[in-house]
């Protein structure tokens, strides 16, 4: 398992509420949902190195 880096994220309250609802619908934590969203965006834009790609 790779190391996780902690950082603070300032986010609009309405945007965070939408992320939290989406996360609940997908049975994920809000943190897990944000990580998944970022991963998908990086994968779709082909900005991930092959060794960092995770299976879906």
MOPAC internal coordinates of N, CA, C and O (Angstrom, degrees):
PM7 1SCF
backbone

  N    0.0000 0     0.00 0     0.00 0    0    0    0
  C    1.4471 1     0.00 0     0.00 0    1    0    0
  C    1.5267 1   109.11 1     0.00 0    2    1    0
  O    1.2310 1   120.43 1   -42.80 1    3    2    1
  N    1.3309 1   116.78 1   137.20 1    3    2    1
  C    1.4556 1   120.41 1  -178.44 1    5    3    2
  C    1.5223 1   111.57 1   -77.56 1    6    5    3
  O    1.2310 1   121.28 1   -21.94 1    7    6    5
  N    1.3215 1   115.17 1   158.06 1    7    6    5
  C    1.4585 1   120.62 1   177.57 1    9    7    6
  C    1.5206 1   109.77 1   -69.34 1   10    9    7
  O    1.2310 1   120.85 1   -34.10 1   11   10    9
  N    1.3130 1   115.98 1   145.90 1   11   10    9
  C    1.4655 1   121.54 1   176.68 1   13   11   10
  C    1.5150 1   108.09 1  -104.56 1   14   13   11
  O    1.2310 1   120.34 1   -38.96 1   15   14   13
  N    1.3014 1   116.96 1   141.04 1   15   14   13
  C    1.4568 1   122.25 1   177.76 1   17   15   14
  C    1.5226 1   108.10 1  -108.37 1   18   17   15
  O    1.2310 1   120.78 1   -46.82 1   19   18   17
  N    1.3146 1   116.11 1   133.18 1   19   18   17
  C    1.4527 1   121.97 1  -179.98 1   21   19   18
  C    1.5228 1   109.91 1   -92.97 1   22   21   19
  O    1.2310 1   120.67 1   -42.31 1   23   22   21
  N    1.3364 1   116.32 1   137.69 1   23   22   21
  C    1.4594 1   120.41 1   174.08 1   25   23   22
  C    1.5256 1   109.16 1  -154.35 1   26   25   23
  O    1.2310 1   121.52 1   -24.09 1   27   26   25
  N    1.3218 1   114.69 1   155.91 1   27   26   25
  C    1.4685 1   120.38 1   178.96 1   29   27   26
  C    1.5228 1   109.23 1   -85.90 1   30   29   27
  O    1.2310 1   120.95 1   -36.80 1   31   30   29
  N    1.3124 1   115.78 1   143.20 1   31   30   29
  C    1.4622 1   121.24 1   179.35 1   33   31   30
  C    1.5201 1   108.74 1  -127.93 1   34   33   31
  O    1.2310 1   120.76 1   -59.44 1   35   34   33
  N    1.3180 1   116.16 1   120.56 1   35   34   33
  C    1.4560 1   119.50 1   174.26 1   37   35   34
  C    1.5145 1   107.19 1   -94.10 1   38   37   35
  O    1.2310 1   120.72 1   -52.72 1   39   38   37
  N    1.3260 1   116.23 1   127.28 1   39   38   37
  C    1.4564 1   120.53 1  -174.01 1   41   39   38
  C    1.5248 1   109.13 1  -143.49 1   42   41   39
  O    1.2310 1   120.64 1   -36.94 1   43   42   41
  N    1.2987 1   116.37 1   143.06 1   43   42   41
  C    1.4539 1   122.40 1   177.77 1   45   43   42
  C    1.5286 1   109.86 1   -56.89 1   46   45   43
  O    1.2310 1   120.20 1   -40.70 1   47   46   45
  N    1.3224 1   117.21 1   139.30 1   47   46   45
  C    1.4715 1   121.99 1  -176.29 1   49   47   46
  C    1.5282 1   112.36 1   -59.58 1   50   49   47
  O    1.2310 1   120.07 1   139.90 1   51   50   49
  N    1.3274 1   117.47 1   -40.10 1   51   50   49
  C    1.4684 1   120.19 1   179.73 1   53   51   50
  C    1.5196 1   111.20 1   -67.90 1   54   53   51
  O    1.2310 1   120.74 1   140.80 1   55   54   53
  N    1.3251 1   116.19 1   -39.20 1   55   54   53
  C    1.4600 1   120.61 1   177.93 1   57   55   54
  C    1.5277 1   110.32 1   -64.84 1   58   57   55
  O    1.2310 1   120.40 1   138.21 1   59   58   57
  N    1.3261 1   116.85 1   -41.79 1   59   58   57
  C    1.4672 1   120.67 1   179.09 1   61   59   58
  C    1.5283 1   110.40 1   -65.36 1   62   61   59
  O    1.2310 1   120.10 1   140.87 1   63   62   61
  N    1.3188 1   117.41 1   -39.13 1   63   62   61
  C    1.4674 1   120.66 1   178.11 1   65   63   62
  C    1.5316 1   110.23 1   -61.40 1   66   65   63
  O    1.2310 1   120.48 1   139.85 1   67   66   65
  N    1.3276 1   116.68 1   -40.15 1   67   66   65
  C    1.4643 1   120.60 1   178.44 1   69   67   66
  C    1.5239 1   110.87 1   -65.63 1   70   69   67
  O    1.2310 1   120.31 1   139.11 1   71   70   69
  N    1.3320 1   117.01 1   -40.89 1   71   70   69
  C    1.4695 1   121.36 1   177.99 1   73   71   70
  C    1.5227 1   109.72 1   -64.08 1   74   73   71
  O    1.2310 1   120.22 1   136.29 1   75   74   73
  N    1.3205 1   117.19 1   -43.71 1   75   74   73
  C    1.4655 1   120.97 1   179.93 1   77   75   74
  C    1.5221 1   111.61 1   -62.69 1   78   77   75
  O    1.2310 1   120.12 1   140.07 1   79   78   77
  N    1.3308 1   117.37 1   -39.93 1   79   78   77
  C    1.4754 1   120.71 1   177.81 1   81   79   78
  C    1.5168 1   110.45 1   -65.54 1   82   81   79
  O    1.2310 1   120.62 1   134.56 1   83   82   81
  N    1.3281 1   116.42 1   -45.44 1   83   82   81
  C    1.4633 1   121.45 1   178.52 1   85   83   82
  C    1.5247 1   109.86 1   -60.62 1   86   85   83
  O    1.2310 1   120.52 1   136.00 1   87   86   85
  N    1.3247 1   116.61 1   -44.00 1   87   86   85
  C    1.4708 1   121.04 1   179.19 1   89   87   86
  C    1.5250 1   110.71 1   -60.56 1   90   89   87
  O    1.2310 1   120.08 1   135.48 1   91   90   89
  N    1.3117 1   117.45 1   -44.52 1   91   90   89
  C    1.4667 1   121.05 1   179.16 1   93   91   90
  C    1.5254 1   110.48 1   -61.59 1   94   93   91
  O    1.2310 1   120.45 1   139.54 1   95   94   93
  N    1.3251 1   116.74 1   -40.46 1   95   94   93
  C    1.4761 1   121.19 1   178.61 1   97   95   94
  C    1.5241 1   111.85 1   -62.82 1   98   97   95
  O    1.2310 1   120.47 1   149.75 1   99   98   97
  N    1.3425 1   116.70 1   -30.25 1   99   98   97
  C    1.4665 1   122.86 1  -178.00 1  101   99   98
  C    1.5310 1   112.39 1   -98.34 1  102  101   99
  O    1.2310 1   120.23 1  -175.17 1  103  102  101
  N    1.3458 1   117.16 1     4.83 1  103  102  101
  C    1.4708 1   122.87 1  -178.39 1  105  103  102
  C    1.5273 1   111.74 1    58.37 1  106  105  103
  O    1.2310 1   121.04 1  -137.04 1  107  106  105
  N    1.3453 1   115.61 1    42.96 1  107  106  105
  C    1.4593 1   122.32 1   176.28 1  109  107  106
  C    1.5175 1   108.67 1  -123.20 1  110  109  107
  O    1.2310 1   120.83 1   -16.74 1  111  110  109
  N    1.3308 1   116.02 1   163.26 1  111  110  109
  C    1.4633 1   120.39 1   169.47 1  113  111  110
  C    1.5334 1   107.45 1   -77.23 1  114  113  111
  O    1.2310 1   120.64 1   -16.67 1  115  114  113
  N    1.3114 1   116.37 1   163.33 1  115  114  113
  C    1.4673 1   119.95 1   176.67 1  117  115  114
  C    1.5320 1   109.54 1   -61.17 1  118  117  115
  O    1.2310 1   120.32 1   138.53 1  119  118  117
  N    1.3326 1   116.99 1   -41.47 1  119  118  117
  C    1.4590 1   120.94 1   177.77 1  121  119  118
  C    1.5337 1   110.88 1   -60.35 1  122  121  119
  O    1.2310 1   120.70 1   134.45 1  123  122  121
  N    1.3261 1   116.27 1   -45.55 1  123  122  121
  C    1.4603 1   120.52 1   178.77 1  125  123  122
  C    1.5122 1   111.85 1   -62.96 1  126  125  123
  O    1.2310 1   120.32 1   143.06 1  127  126  125
  N    1.3222 1   116.99 1   -36.94 1  127  126  125
  C    1.4646 1   121.22 1   179.35 1  129  127  126
  C    1.5185 1   110.58 1   -66.94 1  130  129  127
  O    1.2310 1   120.23 1   136.11 1  131  130  129
  N    1.3306 1   117.16 1   -43.89 1  131  130  129
  C    1.4684 1   120.57 1   178.71 1  133  131  130
  C    1.5223 1   110.00 1   -62.79 1  134  133  131
  O    1.2310 1   120.15 1   137.56 1  135  134  133
  N    1.3286 1   117.32 1   -42.44 1  135  134  133
  C    1.4638 1   120.96 1   178.10 1  137  135  134
  C    1.5313 1   110.05 1   -62.07 1  138  137  135
  O    1.2310 1   119.84 1   138.58 1  139  138  137
  N    1.3280 1   117.91 1   -41.42 1  139  138  137
  C    1.4578 1   121.92 1   179.59 1  141  139  138
  C    1.5300 1   110.77 1   -65.17 1  142  141  139
  O    1.2310 1   120.24 1   137.56 1  143  142  141
  N    1.3369 1   117.14 1   -42.44 1  143  142  141
  C    1.4714 1   121.84 1   179.39 1  145  143  142
  C    1.5359 1   109.84 1   -61.00 1  146  145  143
  O    1.2310 1   120.62 1   134.01 1  147  146  145
  N    1.3292 1   116.42 1   -45.99 1  147  146  145
  C    1.4668 1   120.24 1   179.63 1  149  147  146
  C    1.5268 1   110.40 1   -64.35 1  150  149  147
  O    1.2310 1   120.40 1   136.33 1  151  150  149
  N    1.3264 1   116.85 1   -43.67 1  151  150  149
  C    1.4697 1   121.02 1   179.13 1  153  151  150
  C    1.5364 1   110.68 1   -58.94 1  154  153  151
  O    1.2310 1   120.52 1   132.85 1  155  154  153
  N    1.3349 1   116.60 1   -47.15 1  155  154  153
  C    1.4670 1   120.46 1  -179.52 1  157  155  154
  C    1.5271 1   111.44 1   -62.11 1  158  157  155
  O    1.2310 1   120.13 1   138.88 1  159  158  157
  N    1.3389 1   117.35 1   -41.12 1  159  158  157
  C    1.4657 1   120.83 1   179.09 1  161  159  158
  C    1.5296 1   110.67 1   -64.18 1  162  161  159
  O    1.2310 1   120.15 1   137.56 1  163  162  161
  N    1.3299 1   117.31 1   -42.44 1  163  162  161
  C    1.4615 1   120.68 1   178.27 1  165  163  162
  C    1.5237 1   111.28 1   -65.98 1  166  165  163
  O    1.2310 1   120.51 1   139.07 1  167  166  165
  N    1.3122 1   116.62 1   -40.93 1  167  166  165
  C    1.4684 1   121.07 1   179.18 1  169  167  166
  C    1.5319 1   110.53 1   -64.55 1  170  169  167
  O    1.2310 1   120.48 1   134.08 1  171  170  169
  N    1.3309 1   116.69 1   -45.92 1  171  170  169
  C    1.4656 1   121.08 1  -178.75 1  173  171  170
  C    1.5282 1   112.29 1   -64.07 1  174  173  171
  O    1.2310 1   120.48 1   148.35 1  175  174  173
  N    1.3360 1   116.68 1   -31.65 1  175  174  173
  C    1.4622 1   120.31 1  -179.63 1  177  175  174
  C    1.5318 1   112.04 1   -90.71 1  178  177  175
  O    1.2310 1   121.13 1  -175.36 1  179  178  177
  N    1.3604 1   115.45 1     4.64 1  179  178  177
  C    1.4653 1   122.16 1   179.17 1  181  179  178
  C    1.5313 1   111.89 1    57.61 1  182  181  179
  O    1.2310 1   120.84 1  -138.97 1  183  182  181
  N    1.3260 1   115.99 1    41.03 1  183  182  181
  C    1.4566 1   121.42 1   179.61 1  185  183  182
  C    1.5240 1   112.72 1  -105.13 1  186  185  183
  O    1.2310 1   120.01 1  -172.99 1  187  186  185
  N    1.3162 1   117.58 1     7.01 1  187  186  185
  C    1.4635 1   121.37 1   176.97 1  189  187  186
  C    1.5116 1   109.67 1   -96.18 1  190  189  187
  O    1.2310 1   120.98 1   -40.87 1  191  190  189
  N    1.3366 1   115.73 1   139.13 1  191  190  189
  C    1.4655 1   119.54 1   171.16 1  193  191  190
  C    1.5205 1   107.90 1   -73.58 1  194  193  191
  O    1.2310 1   119.95 1   -28.43 1  195  194  193
  N    1.2858 1   117.70 1   151.57 1  195  194  193
  C    1.4729 1   122.22 1  -176.56 1  197  195  194
  C    1.5223 1   112.40 1   -56.08 1  198  197  195
  O    1.2310 1   119.29 1   139.43 1  199  198  197
  N    1.3350 1   118.96 1   -40.57 1  199  198  197
  C    1.4563 1   120.78 1  -176.84 1  201  199  198
  C    1.5389 1   112.69 1   -71.37 1  202  201  199
  O    1.2310 1   119.65 1   163.94 1  203  202  201
  N    1.3395 1   118.26 1   -16.06 1  203  202  201
  C    1.4696 1   119.43 1   179.39 1  205  203  202
  C    1.5176 1   112.47 1   -94.85 1  206  205  203
  O    1.2310 1   120.00 1   172.53 1  207  206  205
  N    1.3238 1   117.61 1    -7.47 1  207  206  205
  C    1.4528 1   120.06 1  -179.04 1  209  207  206
  C    1.5218 1   110.78 1   -70.32 1  210  209  207
  O    1.2310 1   121.27 1   -40.89 1  211  210  209
  N    1.3222 1   115.17 1   139.11 1  211  210  209
  C    1.4538 1   121.82 1   178.62 1  213  211  210
  C    1.5251 1   108.26 1  -109.74 1  214  213  211
  O    1.2310 1   119.83 1   -32.04 1  215  214  213
  N    1.3134 1   117.94 1   147.96 1  215  214  213
  C    1.4594 1   119.33 1   174.72 1  217  215  214
  C    1.5304 1   109.87 1   -68.70 1  218  217  215
  O    1.2310 1   120.26 1   -28.64 1  219  218  217
  N    1.3137 1   117.10 1   151.36 1  219  218  217
  C    1.4687 1   120.83 1  -179.84 1  221  219  218
  C    1.4861 1   112.10 1   -83.25 1  222  221  219
  O    1.2310 1   120.10 1   180.00 1  223  222  221

